[in-house]
Amino acid sequence: MELRKSQSHGRIGEAVVAAKCWMHGIQAHNTNGLRANFAKCDLIVDTIDPRRKLLIQVKSGYARFEKEVYLTQASGPSDLEAPKFEADFVVFVNIDQKAGEAHAHDGTLDFQHFVFYVVPVDDANLLFRESVQREFERPKRDGGTRSLSNLAVYVEPEKMTQYLGSWNLIRSVVLNQPS
């Protein structure tokens, strides 16, 4: 059975984020099979309080240009007003485009081909909404209104610098320490 890259990149993103969490001492568990109970959540993270779990959404893809960070797809006009993300953290996984397009599920895709941005949910929603608004307001050549359905949303790398590999943000919440 041939795997579709668009689908497998999402699953690969979830797996590498789970692995990176464990590498940073963060006990993360995939929600496969539990999606009905944990909608819009890809990983559950244990904390020092056994009654409290952190939820993580993972968004994987690649940017068109080197000067962009891929966030996710917009789903429509509701993205201009309602929060897109609902978990405690969103981890944006940017896959090296050349490696991502070329890999054939043959073991050539490796950790070196991923860049991770660990973003608290409020910041992720703000960054996403600002980017969607900017794209929505960008004039079309024909003067019409830009459609937001399935629009790939990107942000400038400068806005993501503080979140680059910031596993400490999750870890500080897990250990109940200030970040």
Buried (B, 14 or more C-beta within 10 A) or exposed (E): EEEEBEEBBBBBBBBBBBEBBEEBEBEBBBBEEEEEEBEEBBBBBBBEEEEEBBBBBBBBBBBEEEEBBBBBBBBEBEBEEEBBBEBBBBBBBBBBBEBBEEBEEEEEBEEEBBBBBBBBBEBBBBBBBEBBEEBBEEEEEEEEEEEBEEBBBBBEBEBBEEBEEBBBBBBEBBEEEEE
